[in-house]
Amino acid sequence: MLLFHHPFSFSASSPTGLSLRASVDDSPGSPLYRIESLSIDARIQRFINITNARASYLHMVRVDPDSIRFPVVRDAFWYAVEFTIGSQQHRVKLLLDTGSGLTWTQCLPCQNCFPQRLPIFNPRSSTSYALLSCDHPLCQGTDSPFECEDGRVCVYNARYAGGSFTGGLASVETFHFPAGQHRMGSYPDIIYGCSHASHAIFFQNTDVSGIFGLSKAPESFITQFSASRFSYCFAPFDNALPHPLILKFGDDVPRLPPPLVRTTLFVQVPGDTHFHLELLDISVAQHRIGFPADTFQVRPDRTGGCIIDSGALITVIDANTPGVNAYVEVMRVFEAYYGSKGLVRIPPRQDLELCYQLPPTYKDFATLTFHFNGADYTVAGKFVNIFFPDSFCVAILDSNFATMLGAWQQQNKRIIHDLGMGALQFSDEICINDVGY
């Protein structure tokens, strides 16, 4: 490992659009609502566990090309969307994940399904249901998400670390989404997975019955939908109760004027459907660290790089970067900054390494800037940290797999994934005002 030193000092809805209302997991409208029974420490520990699981998942799908790219161990815990499927408009709630491809829900008959509170979908009761043909391109080839079994039925199977599993039939169905007040929009021929068997799925015993995938994978909803843009805006976590999120697609995505929006192109990584960004450098409190040019590039073993992903709740910085430990260097600058302010460091809380006592009137928190190719993404100081009644911790974790821009550092940002442009767009926004029907 090469040593890396840097000097620093601090002074003291439309015809081609769609909007979905999504319940945050800790809001009363969510099937995972548990905020009243969780302490601050318990909530933060849950965020950390989710992020660590996400980092392990991303590494796992890279090194195992036969895995179907959607998580089954918590990854979509962040928020859920509710809609109906089939000719009988069967109600489902699916956890939404920008890092997953396939949309799937449990279906009858179940060989080994996990318990869910809503009735399980019965495809035999729907006249719009069909099996995906083995002749379909998604069911052919070694890189396809599905495979043809016995030359007659297209199936999917996924196994993950810890023994989690889901599998079933690749299917086609009509999805019905709210298209405004008292109106529904129907979208036929959506490819999804009818799960008939699973094991060790995290969200059992809730209303949630599967996952709603929004990655760049060919089987994801955003790829199948007629528009190629989607957008969200995360209201701050420090609200008494998190507000519902409005997920916007197609022409419902706002068109932001150039002075307000910043744009950076996605990095195309062969065989990887996550949203990679070209990260050039990182600044803390306007101090640019000056990482070598290849620090955040994807490595030959397909680890590394930088990903934006709502499935990772807390930002992760790669500790396995070549020549220099990027995580250590970033945290070193944070430590120097708060040391220059005279703050008293305290022991770590959970896995958050850098924590300080919080003086009653202190507000001079360090910003965090990701210098992407063509666009600087600056996180306000209050959204860099996690706060406790008398202390705060820098909300950054380490990883040996990749750098991930997580949901915590996406608060009060309009985030637009534009697959047609091949770019991420973002701007500052008061997300509490992002109210839908």
N, C-alpha and C positions, 0 to 999 in steps of 0.2 A: 504494500500500500504506500503510495507516494504521499508525502506530507503536503498539505495545501494551506498556506498562510495568507491572510489578507489584513491590512491595517484598517481600523475603523475607530471612530470616536463619536460620541453623542453628547450634545449639550443637555444641561439639566432640563252568430252562426250564418253561413252562406252556402250556395249550392256545392261548392268545392271546399267547404270548410267544416270543421267539427270542433266542438268544445265539450270536454268531459269534466264533470265535477268529481273531484277525488277527495276522499276522506283521509286526513293525516292520522297515523296510527294512534296518537294520543288524544284525538278529538272525540267528543261524544258520539259523532256519527260513525265512528270506526268500530269494526268488530274487535279490534285489538285494544280498545280503550281501557287503560289501567292507570291513568295519571294519578288519581287520588290515592292509590295504594302504594305508589313508588316514591321513595325519597329522591332528592336531587342526586345523591351518590348512586342510587340504584338506576336511575334513568341514564346517567352518564356512563355507568358501567355497561349498560345494555348497548348504548351507541358504540362504545369501544369494541365490544364483542362482535357486533354486526360488522364493523369496519374491518376487523381482523379476519373474520370469516370471508369477507368480500375479497380481501387481498389474496388469501389462500385460493379462493375460487378462480380468480383471474389467472394466477400462475398455473393452476391445474388445467384449465381449458387450453392454455397455450401448448403445454407439453403433451397433451393427449388429444391428437387430432380426431380421434374417433368419438370424443364426447360431444353430445349435443349442447350447444352453448346457451343454456339457461340454468339458473341456480335453483336448487331445491332445499337448501339449508338456509333459510332466513333471507336470502339476498333481496327479496322484494318487500321486506318488512316496512319500508318507508311509507308508502301510501297505497290505497286501494281504490279502484274504480268500480262502479256498479252499473250494469246494463242488463239486457236480456238477449237470449239466443234462441233460435229455432222458431218454427211456425206457431208454437204455443207460448212464445216469449217467456221462456224460463229465466228466472232471475239468478244472476251470478254476481259475485264480488271477487275480483282478481287483483292480486298485488302487482303494482306496476313497477317495471324495472327497465331502465334505459340500457342496461348491460345484458339483457336477455333477448333472445330471438323469438323462439316459439311461444305463442299463446296457448295455454292448455287449461283444462278444467276436468274435474272428475266426472266420470260417466258410468251409467249402469250398462251391463251388469258388472259389478265390482268383484274382482278376485281377492284383492287385499287393499281396500281403500282406507284412507285415514278418516276419522269421524269429522264431519262438518255440520254446522247448525242449519244451513239452508238445505233444502232438498237437493239430492244429487240429480244431475241432468240425465234424462232418459232419451237417447237419440231415436229410439223406436217410436216415440210419440211425436216426432217432428217430421213433417213432410218435406222440409227443406234440407234435411240432413243427407249427406252422402259420404262415402269413403273416397279418399284421395287415390286416384289410379296409380298403379305401379308404372304406368307410362309417363307420369308427370315428371318433369325435369328435377323437381326436388326429391324425387324418390329414386334417382339414378346417379351412379357415379360414386367414387370413394369419398368425395368431399361433401356429399349431400347430407342434409340433416335427418333424412329418413332413409329407410331401406326396405326393399321388397322382400317379403317373407314367403317362401315356398312358391314364388312366382305369381302370387294372387292377391296379397294384401300388403299395403304400405304401413309400416309401423315405426315407432321411435322407442328407444330405450336409453336411459341415462343413469349412470352410477357415479357417485361422488364419494369423497373422503368421509369417513365416519359412518359409512354404510347406507347413506341416503340413496333412494332410488325412485324413479317414476318411469312409467312406460305405458304404451297403449297404441291406439290407432290414429294415423294421420287422417284427418277428416276435413270436410267442407261444410260450412253452415252459414246461415244469415245472422248477422249481429244487428241488434237494434239499440241505438244510442239516443239519448235526449238531444234534440236539435233546436231547443228553445222552449219557452214556456208552452206547455200543453202540446208540444209537437215531438214526434219521434222520427228519426232517420233510419232507414234500413240499408244495410250493406251486405249484399249477397256474396256467396262464393268466397268467404274468408277461410283461409287454411289455418287450422288449429289442431291441437292434440286432444283426443278423447282419452283420458287416463283411466286405465282399468286396473292398475296395480301400482302400489307405492309403498315406501317404507321410510320411517324416521323423517317425515315431513314436518317442518317447524311449526306451521300455522294450523295444526290440527285442533279440533274443538273450537273453531271460530266460524264466522260466516264465510271466510275465504276458502275457495276451492281450487285455486290454481294461480297462474301467473299471466300477466299481460305484457308481452315483450315488445320493446321499442328500440332494439339495437339496429345495426346496419345489416343484419342477417337477411337473406332473401325471404325467410319465412316470417319475419316480424310484421307487426301490423302496419308500421309506418312505410315499409317497403311495399306492402300489398295495397295500401290506401292510394287513391288517385293523386293526392298531393304528397310532396316530399319534404314538408317542413312540420316541425312541432315545437311547442314552446311551453315553458312553465315559469312561475315566479314564486319563490319560497318566502312566505311571510316569516318574520323573525320568530325564533324559538322562545323568546322571553315574554311573549304574550301569555296571559293567564291560561288561555286555551288556544292551541294552534288553529288557525283559520283553514277552511277547506281550500284546496288547491284547484285551480282551473287549468286543465291541460288543453291546449289549443292546437288544432291541426289545420294544415292547408291555408285557405284564405282567411281563416279566423285568427291566424297568427298576426300580430300587429306589425305594420311596416314602419320601422323607426327611421327618422331622418338621419342622414349621415353624421351630423355633429354629435348625435347622442349614442350612436351604435358603433361598436368596434367589431372587427371581423378578423378571424384567423382560420386558415385552411386546416382541414383534417389531414392527418398523416395516414397514408394508405399502408397498412401492414398486411402483407399477403397471408391469407388464411385466418385473419383476426377481424372480428366484426365489432369491436369496441371503438369508442370515439377517441382516437389518439390525437394529441395536439403536439405541435413542435415547440417545446419549452426550451428557451435559450438561456435564461438566467432567472434569478430570484432576488428580490430586494426585501429588506426588513427595515421599516421606518425610513424609507427613501435611501437606505444604504444598499447599493447594488453590490452583491457579493463577488461577481466576476468568475463564475464557474467556467471551466474549459468547454470548448464548443461541443464536445461529444458526450458531455456528462449525462444528458437526459435522452440520448438516442436509444432506440431499441437495440439490444445486444444480439450477437449471433445466436444465442440460445433462446431468443424471443422473449426474454425478460427485459425489464427496463422500459424506457419511454414514459410518457405522461398521458393519463387518461382522465377525462371528465366523466363522472359516473354518479348518479343520484343514489345508487345502491351502496356506496361508501359514504357513511354519514359524516365522518371526520376525515379531513385531508391527511394523506399519507405521503411522506417523502422517502424516496428510495435511499436506503443505507448501504446499498451494494453497487453504487456508481463507480465507474473506473477511475482510479487514481486518487479519488477523494470521496469521503463519506458525506454525501450531500445533506443528509438529515443532521449529522453532527454539526456541520458548518452553519446551517440555518439556525439551529438551536443555540449555537455559540453566539450569534449576533443578537438574538433575542435576550440572551443572558447578559450580554454587555450593555444592551439598551436599558433594561430594567435595573441593572446594577448602577448605571449612571444616574438613575432617578432616585436612588436610595431606597428602593423597595427591599423588603426582607424576604429572602427565599425560604420556602418551607418544604417539607418532604413531599415527594410525588403523591398524587391522588390517583388511585387505580393505575393505569398505564400511562397517565399524563405526566411526563418527566419534569417539566418546568412550571413550578407553581410558586405563587407569592401571596403574602398577606396583602389585603386590599384596604388601603386607607380610606376613610369615609368619603372624602371628596375627590379622590383620584380619578382622572379621566384621560390621562395622556398615554393611551395604549398604542403600541406599535402597529402600523399597517403592515400588510403582507402583499407583495406584488409578484405575480407570475408574468414574466416577460415572454409572451408568445410571439411567434413570427408574425409581425405586422400589428400586434395589439397587446397593450398592457392591461392585465386583469388585476385590479387593486381591490383588496378586501379591507373594509373599514376596520379600525382597531377593535371595536366592540364585537365584531363578528369573527375575529381571529381567535378569541379566547372563549373558554367556558367559565361561567361565574358561579360562585358559591356565596353564601351570606357574608363571609368575612375573608374571602380569598378568591383567586382566579388561577387558571392554568392555561397555558398556550395549547390550543386544541390542534395539535399535530402529532401523528404517530409515525413510527418508522416501519419500513418494510424492506424485504430483500428482493421483491419482485418488480415493483413499479412505483411511480409517483402517481397519485390519484387526487384530483381536485374533488373533494367531497361536498355533500349537501350543506354542512355547517358553514362552509365558506362560500356558499351560493346564496345566502340570505340577502333579501332585497336586491336581487339581480334578475333582470329579464334575460332568460337563457333561451336561445333559439338554435335548434339543430336544423340546419338546412342541407339536406342530402343532395338536392339539385345543384346547389352552389358548391357542395363539398366543403362546407365551412361551419364554424361555430360563430354565432353573433351574440353579443351581450351588451347590456347597458344597466346603469343604476336605475332602480325603480322602487317606489313604495308599494311593496307587494300586498299589503293589507287592503289596498284599493282594487286588487284584481278580483272583483266580485262577479260571479256569473249568475245565471238564472237559477 
